[in-house]
Amino acid sequence: MSKVHIKTDDKVYVLTGKDAGKTGKVLSVSPDKNRVIVEHVNMVTKHKKPRGRNQQGGIITQEGTIHSSNVMLVCASCKRPSKIGRKILENGEKVRVCKSCGEVIDTIRKGSK
């Protein structure tokens, strides 16, 4: 299992693919596959079969996954897509840091990869 630089609820910028240039909020992260689902990006059609009596079938559109290397975090302070680094503060707390402006993005929770 590898580490993913993106977390759920981060605002990201799409670098490549058919939706290049779009920004959106990360809905879910799959670290074992290195893939993320971004809101309103990589919309795919899916044919749903009705399950049960009250459920309706049909063609629905939903977000597909994108490889995590194809998205870049948008820094909240400088409002630009930027690389992120990890830093340990004096009190021993691990944080994510914006490489362009040096601002602290957030703390890294224990147990997160």
Backbone as CSV, one residue per row, in Angstrom:
resi,resn,N_x,N_y,N_z,CA_x,CA_y,CA_z,C_x,C_y,C_z
1,MET,0.843,-1.173,0.000,0.000,0.000,0.000,0.888,1.236,0.000
2,SER,0.536,2.207,-0.832,1.343,3.405,-0.930,0.587,4.609,-0.377
3,LYS,1.315,5.689,-0.124,0.707,6.895,0.412,0.164,7.749,-0.722
4,VAL,-0.980,8.354,-0.467,-1.601,9.249,-1.438,-1.535,10.656,-0.868
5,HIS,-1.153,11.623,-1.687,-0.978,12.995,-1.216,-2.289,13.748,-1.077
6,ILE,-3.387,13.152,-1.483,-4.699,13.787,-1.465,-5.563,13.126,-0.395
7,LYS,-6.389,13.936,0.276,-7.337,13.420,1.264,-8.761,13.740,0.820
8,THR,-9.727,13.109,1.452,-11.127,13.413,1.209,-11.414,14.860,1.615
9,ASP,-12.260,15.536,0.871,-12.673,16.937,1.058,-11.604,17.950,0.657
10,ASP,-10.496,17.532,0.048,-9.518,18.471,-0.489,-10.054,19.054,-1.796
11,LYS,-9.658,20.273,-2.109,-9.975,20.875,-3.399,-8.787,20.608,-4.313
12,VAL,-9.053,19.992,-5.475,-7.972,19.599,-6.370,-8.194,20.152,-7.769
13,TYR,-7.096,20.214,-8.531,-7.064,20.663,-9.915,-6.675,19.460,-10.764
14,VAL,-7.428,19.187,-11.844,-7.152,18.040,-12.704,-6.113,18.443,-13.739
15,LEU,-5.018,17.684,-13.816,-3.895,18.008,-14.697,-4.062,17.459,-16.106
16,THR,-4.504,16.218,-16.240,-4.567,15.579,-17.556,-5.908,14.887,-17.743
17,GLY,-6.143,14.467,-18.973,-7.359,13.732,-19.291,-8.398,14.622,-19.939
18,LYS,-9.596,14.069,-20.132,-10.649,14.821,-20.819,-11.163,15.986,-19.988
19,ASP,-10.969,15.966,-18.684,-11.427,17.033,-17.796,-10.273,17.888,-17.285
20,ALA,-9.200,17.979,-18.044,-8.037,18.767,-17.624,-8.426,20.226,-17.456
21,GLY,-7.961,20.832,-16.356,-8.251,22.234,-16.091,-9.413,22.455,-15.143
22,LYS,-10.177,21.403,-14.843,-11.304,21.539,-13.928,-10.830,21.414,-12.484
23,THR,-11.573,22.024,-11.567,-11.309,21.851,-10.147,-12.542,21.254,-9.503
24,GLY,-12.337,20.561,-8.397,-13.455,19.947,-7.694,-13.026,19.416,-6.350
25,LYS,-14.012,19.011,-5.575,-13.776,18.476,-4.243,-13.630,16.964,-4.327
26,VAL,-12.692,16.405,-3.561,-12.460,14.966,-3.548,-13.557,14.309,-2.712
27,LEU,-14.279,13.359,-3.329,-15.345,12.664,-2.628,-14.839,11.438,-1.887
28,SER,-13.922,10.700,-2.508,-13.355,9.533,-1.835,-11.961,9.243,-2.383
29,VAL,-11.172,8.552,-1.565,-9.796,8.197,-1.915,-9.626,6.700,-1.723
30,SER,-9.006,6.045,-2.690,-8.707,4.627,-2.605,-7.187,4.451,-2.629
31,PRO,-6.529,4.440,-1.437,-5.064,4.403,-1.418,-4.464,3.105,-1.935
32,ASP,-5.181,1.991,-1.849,-4.615,0.739,-2.342,-4.532,0.712,-3.869
33,LYS,-5.397,1.465,-4.552,-5.365,1.539,-6.017,-4.795,2.860,-6.522
34,ASN,-4.447,3.790,-5.617,-3.939,5.127,-5.965,-4.936,5.899,-6.826
35,ARG,-6.229,5.813,-6.503,-7.249,6.475,-7.293,-8.134,7.337,-6.404
36,VAL,-8.669,8.420,-6.994,-9.556,9.332,-6.277,-10.809,9.574,-7.113
37,ILE,-11.907,9.938,-6.433,-13.137,10.339,-7.101,-13.339,11.811,-6.800
38,VAL,-13.410,12.629,-7.874,-13.552,14.077,-7.747,-14.952,14.469,-8.208
39,GLU,-15.556,15.391,-7.486,-16.919,15.828,-7.752,-17.027,16.474,-9.137
40,HIS,-17.985,15.995,-9.969,-18.290,16.498,-11.307,-17.120,16.383,-12.281
41,VAL,-16.240,15.405,-12.083,-15.113,15.175,-12.985,-15.124,13.707,-13.390
42,ASN,-14.802,13.426,-14.661,-14.774,12.080,-15.221,-16.141,11.404,-15.078
43,MET,-17.175,12.091,-15.560,-18.531,11.549,-15.477,-18.679,10.392,-16.468
44,VAL,-19.174,9.254,-15.979,-19.370,8.062,-16.794,-20.831,7.647,-16.695
45,THR,-21.328,6.990,-17.749,-22.698,6.493,-17.727,-22.692,5.050,-17.265
46,LYS,-23.698,4.709,-16.490,-23.795,3.356,-15.954,-25.227,2.876,-16.140
47,HIS,-25.372,1.660,-16.605,-26.690,1.070,-16.806,-27.059,0.304,-15.548
48,LYS,-28.089,0.780,-14.836,-28.510,0.166,-13.583,-29.723,-0.714,-13.831
49,LYS,-29.682,-1.899,-13.280,-30.802,-2.823,-13.357,-31.665,-2.624,-12.117
50,PRO,-32.979,-2.646,-12.259,-33.810,-2.474,-11.058,-33.670,-3.666,-10.119
51,ARG,-33.458,-3.378,-8.856,-33.354,-4.420,-7.827,-34.554,-4.283,-6.904
52,GLY,-35.344,-5.293,-6.823,-36.541,-5.230,-5.984,-37.709,-4.636,-6.751
53,ARG,-38.863,-4.525,-6.082,-40.072,-4.040,-6.745,-40.112,-2.527,-6.880
54,ASN,-39.633,-1.817,-5.876,-39.799,-0.364,-5.841,-38.650,0.405,-6.459
55,GLN,-37.594,-0.275,-6.832,-36.444,0.431,-7.388,-36.566,0.533,-8.893
56,GLN,-36.161,1.691,-9.424,-36.260,1.937,-10.851,-34.884,1.771,-11.496
57,GLY,-34.855,1.165,-12.659,-33.616,1.013,-13.404,-33.446,2.144,-14.390
58,GLY,-32.349,2.117,-15.131,-32.129,3.136,-16.144,-30.666,3.451,-16.311
59,ILE,-30.401,4.501,-17.086,-29.039,4.942,-17.340,-28.755,6.129,-16.437
60,ILE,-27.741,6.017,-15.597,-27.373,7.109,-14.692,-25.948,7.558,-14.992
61,THR,-25.636,8.796,-14.630,-24.263,9.284,-14.760,-23.697,9.480,-13.369
62,GLN,-22.456,9.083,-13.202,-21.793,9.232,-11.912,-20.309,9.468,-12.139
63,GLU,-19.624,9.889,-11.074,-18.197,10.176,-11.173,-17.392,8.885,-11.241
64,GLY,-16.417,8.872,-12.134,-15.486,7.759,-12.223,-14.205,8.097,-11.478
65,THR,-13.329,7.127,-11.350,-12.080,7.351,-10.615,-11.015,7.937,-11.535
66,ILE,-10.083,8.665,-10.918,-8.931,9.240,-11.604,-7.696,8.819,-10.820
67,HIS,-6.601,8.591,-11.510,-5.363,8.265,-10.813,-4.904,9.482,-10.020
68,SER,-4.383,9.242,-8.822,-4.022,10.347,-7.927,-2.883,11.206,-8.462
69,SER,-2.087,10.685,-9.391,-1.005,11.481,-9.965,-1.525,12.514,-10.958
70,ASN,-2.779,12.391,-11.380,-3.351,13.316,-12.352,-4.076,14.485,-11.701
71,VAL,-4.038,14.581,-10.383,-4.658,15.713,-9.699,-3.625,16.396,-8.814
72,MET,-3.829,17.695,-8.590,-2.912,18.482,-7.772,-3.726,19.285,-6.774
73,LEU,-3.266,19.324,-5.548,-3.978,20.026,-4.489,-3.971,21.527,-4.721
74,VAL,-5.120,22.184,-4.520,-5.214,23.636,-4.610,-5.028,24.192,-3.205
75,CYS,-3.991,25.014,-3.019,-3.682,25.588,-1.709,-4.761,26.606,-1.342
76,ALA,-5.209,26.585,-0.092,-6.262,27.495,0.358,-5.746,28.920,0.515
77,SER,-4.461,29.086,0.813,-3.946,30.438,1.043,-3.516,31.130,-0.251
78,CYS,-2.815,30.425,-1.151,-2.366,31.077,-2.390,-3.311,30.820,-3.562
79,LYS,-4.332,29.990,-3.386,-5.387,29.736,-4.382,-4.865,29.207,-5.717
80,ARG,-3.733,28.489,-5.679,-3.157,27.920,-6.888,-2.873,26.445,-6.669
81,PRO,-2.884,25.640,-7.753,-2.453,24.254,-7.618,-0.968,24.224,-7.281
82,SER,-0.598,23.444,-6.275,0.804,23.416,-5.872,1.169,22.044,-5.326
83,LYS,2.458,21.773,-5.348,2.968,20.551,-4.745,2.870,20.676,-3.237
84,ILE,2.789,19.534,-2.567,2.734,19.572,-1.112,3.857,18.731,-0.537
85,GLY,4.324,19.137,0.627,5.359,18.404,1.332,4.889,18.091,2.736
86,ARG,5.651,17.267,3.409,5.339,16.930,4.796,6.429,17.495,5.685
87,LYS,6.023,17.967,6.857,6.965,18.579,7.781,6.578,18.200,9.200
88,ILE,7.561,18.065,10.073,7.312,17.802,11.490,7.625,19.069,12.259
89,LEU,6.642,19.574,12.993,6.812,20.800,13.766,7.579,20.527,15.053
90,GLU,7.894,21.591,15.801,8.664,21.458,17.047,7.924,20.619,18.085
91,ASN,6.586,20.695,18.084,5.821,19.931,19.077,5.608,18.479,18.654
92,GLY,6.209,18.051,17.541,6.130,16.669,17.092,4.946,16.374,16.194
93,GLU,4.184,17.395,15.835,3.006,17.216,15.005,3.405,17.192,13.530
94,LYS,2.856,16.216,12.765,3.117,16.125,11.337,2.075,16.944,10.597
95,VAL,2.539,17.757,9.636,1.631,18.616,8.874,1.944,18.520,7.391
96,ARG,0.938,18.857,6.555,1.151,18.998,5.117,1.403,20.473,4.841
97,VAL,2.400,20.770,3.994,2.836,22.140,3.739,2.796,22.402,2.234
98,CYS,2.314,23.593,1.843,2.334,24.036,0.447,3.772,24.376,0.065
99,LYS,4.255,23.814,-1.046,5.640,24.048,-1.451,5.856,25.443,-2.028
100,SER,4.813,26.063,-2.605,5.012,27.368,-3.235,4.968,28.507,-2.227
101,CYS,4.028,28.487,-1.272,3.930,29.611,-0.332,4.431,29.250,1.070
102,GLY,4.652,27.967,1.355,5.170,27.549,2.653,4.140,27.504,3.762
103,GLU,2.870,27.708,3.428,1.802,27.732,4.426,1.402,26.304,4.821
104,VAL,1.041,26.110,6.093,0.592,24.813,6.587,-0.827,24.567,6.089
105,ILE,-1.052,23.414,5.466,-2.373,23.081,4.934,-3.239,22.461,6.021
106,ASP,-2.778,21.365,6.604,-3.484,20.718,7.700,-2.573,19.716,8.375
107,THR,-3.051,19.155,9.477,-2.270,18.146,10.186,-2.581,16.776,9.609
108,ILE,-1.608,15.895,9.717,-1.774,14.535,9.253,-2.264,13.704,10.442
109,ARG,-3.438,13.094,10.252,-4.003,12.284,11.339,-3.204,11.019,11.521
110,LYS,-3.186,10.521,12.768,-2.523,9.236,13.016,-3.357,8.141,12.388
111,GLY,-2.688,7.186,11.787,-3.368,6.076,11.145,-3.705,6.317,9.679
112,SER,-3.587,7.563,9.211,-3.861,7.833,7.791,-2.588,7.563,6.989
113,LYS,-2.779,7.130,5.779,-1.637,6.786,4.946,-1.512,7.737,3.807
